[in-house]
Amino acid sequence: MVTEAEEKVVELQKQLNDLQNTKLTATDMFTLIDRESKHKTMLIVVLMICWLLTIAGFIWYLTLPVDEVHVEQDTTDNSTASYIGGDYNGSTTKDN
């Protein structure tokens, strides 16, 4: 029982043996190098596009509007406000 991966390995070994047994001409080598350089060029282009999209997304995120919440205290009813963290020391002036 041969798995699909083992079949691919055997086929690749046959192709490698065929390539080693054949003499490549200069045009064959140029074609192989040209094909490989096109793949590398495409890889570089794709990576540059991904990099630019990442930067654009980060800039877009930074320019999103921020919802600011403003809380106002109503002190007209003579109630005692409770301050978190002990900020209030009993004084009514802002010099504290």
C-alpha positions in Angstrom: 0.0 0.0 0.0 1.7 3.1 -1.3 0.6 6.5 -0.1 0.2 9.6 -2.3 3.2 11.3 -0.8 5.4 8.3 -1.5 4.2 8.3 -5.1 5.1 11.9 -5.4 8.6 11.2 -4.0 9.2 8.4 -6.4 8.1 10.6 -9.3 10.3 13.5 -8.2 13.3 11.1 -8.0 12.6 9.9 -11.5 12.5 13.5 -12.8 15.7 14.3 -10.9 17.4 11.3 -12.5 16.2 12.3 -15.9 17.5 15.8 -15.4 20.9 14.5 -14.3 21.2 12.2 -17.2 20.3 14.8 -19.9 22.7 17.5 -21.0 21.2 20.9 -20.7 21.9 23.4 -23.4 22.5 27.1 -22.7 19.0 28.0 -23.8 17.5 25.4 -21.6 19.5 26.7 -18.6 18.5 30.3 -19.5 14.8 29.3 -19.7 15.1 27.6 -16.2 16.8 30.7 -14.7 14.4 33.0 -16.4 11.4 31.1 -15.0 12.9 31.1 -11.5 13.7 34.8 -11.6 10.1 35.5 -12.7 8.9 33.5 -9.7 11.2 35.5 -7.3 10.1 38.8 -8.9 6.4 37.9 -8.4 7.1 36.9 -4.8 8.8 40.2 -4.1 5.9 42.1 -5.7 3.4 40.2 -3.6 5.3 40.8 -0.4 5.6 44.5 -1.2 1.9 44.8 -1.8 1.2 43.0 1.5 3.6 45.3 3.3 2.0 48.4 1.8 -1.5 47.1 2.6 -0.4 46.6 6.2 0.9 50.1 6.5 -2.3 51.5 4.9 -4.4 49.5 7.3 -2.5 50.8 10.3 -2.8 54.4 9.0 -6.5 53.9 8.5 -6.9 52.5 12.0 -5.1 55.6 13.4 -7.4 58.0 11.6 -10.6 56.4 12.8 -12.8 58.8 14.9 -12.5 58.4 18.7 -15.6 58.6 20.7 -14.9 60.8 23.7 -17.2 60.5 26.7 -17.7 63.7 28.7 -19.2 63.2 32.2 -20.7 66.2 34.0 -21.5 66.2 37.7 -24.7 67.9 38.8 -23.9 69.4 42.2 -27.1 71.4 42.7 -28.8 68.9 45.0 -26.3 69.1 48.0 -25.5 65.5 47.7 -22.1 64.0 48.5 -20.2 62.8 45.5 -18.2 59.6 45.9 -14.8 59.8 44.4 -12.9 56.7 43.3 -9.4 56.4 44.7 -9.9 59.0 47.5 -9.4 62.1 45.3 -11.8 64.2 47.4 -10.4 65.5 50.7 -13.4 67.5 51.9 -12.3 70.9 50.5 -14.4 72.8 48.0 -11.5 74.6 46.2 -9.5 73.3 43.3 -6.1 74.2 44.9 -5.8 70.8 46.6 
